[in-house]
Amino acid sequence: MEVFMVAIGNISQNQCEEYINMNINLPDLDFAAAKQAAKEKALELCSHPMILSWKNRRTGQTYPDYECGIGDQPFWIRYAQGRGANLTIDINDGEYIFMVLKI
């Protein structure tokens, strides 16, 4: 699997959140392969990463896949933030996004 790192940066100055953009040049990249790549990248940064939520732009699926409350962000993002997500891995410009808790 050919993986290229595009950028790493802090989302917030008040928290140690990281946002990683990855570009994976595979024409048949599917969700399972993207999730594995995200896990491998997260393992480089901590010993016990936990994927809290995700979005698959190809299918429109998200996890969790329900709505709760009112907010200016989709629930899958609020869900992860509310549980302490401190790493977001964005694969292929939003094709797949994983929000992770680094433990």
BELGIPE-V864168 format. One record per residue. N is the residue number from 1. RES is the residue in one small letter. SS is DSSP state (@ for helix, = for strand, . for the rest). Layout:
BEGIN
n-><N	N>
res-><RES	RES>
ss-><SS	SS>
END
This chain:
BEGIN
n-><1	2	3	4	5	6	7	8	9	10	11	12	13	14	15	16	17	18	19	20	21	22	23	24	25	26	27	28	29	30	31	32	33	34	35	36	37	38	39	40	41	42	43	44	45	46	47	48	49	50	51	52	53	54	55	56	57	58	59	60	61	62	63	64	65	66	67	68	69	70	71	72	73	74	75	76	77	78	79	80	81	82	83	84	85	86	87	88	89	90	91	92	93	94	95	96	97	98	99	100	101	102	103>
res-><m	e	v	f	m	v	a	i	g	n	i	s	q	n	q	c	e	e	y	i	n	m	n	i	n	l	p	d	l	d	f	a	a	a	k	q	a	a	k	e	k	a	l	e	l	c	s	h	p	m	i	l	s	w	k	n	r	r	t	g	q	t	y	p	d	y	e	c	g	i	g	d	q	p	f	w	i	r	y	a	q	g	r	g	a	n	l	t	i	d	i	n	d	g	e	y	i	f	m	v	l	k	i>
ss-><.	.	=	=	=	=	=	=	=	=	.	.	.	.	.	.	.	=	=	=	=	=	=	=	.	.	.	.	.	.	@	@	@	@	@	@	@	@	@	@	@	@	@	@	@	.	.	.	.	=	=	=	=	=	=	=	.	.	.	.	=	=	=	.	.	.	.	.	.	.	.	.	.	.	@	@	@	@	@	@	@	@	.	.	.	.	=	=	=	=	=	.	.	.	.	=	=	=	=	=	=	.	.>
END
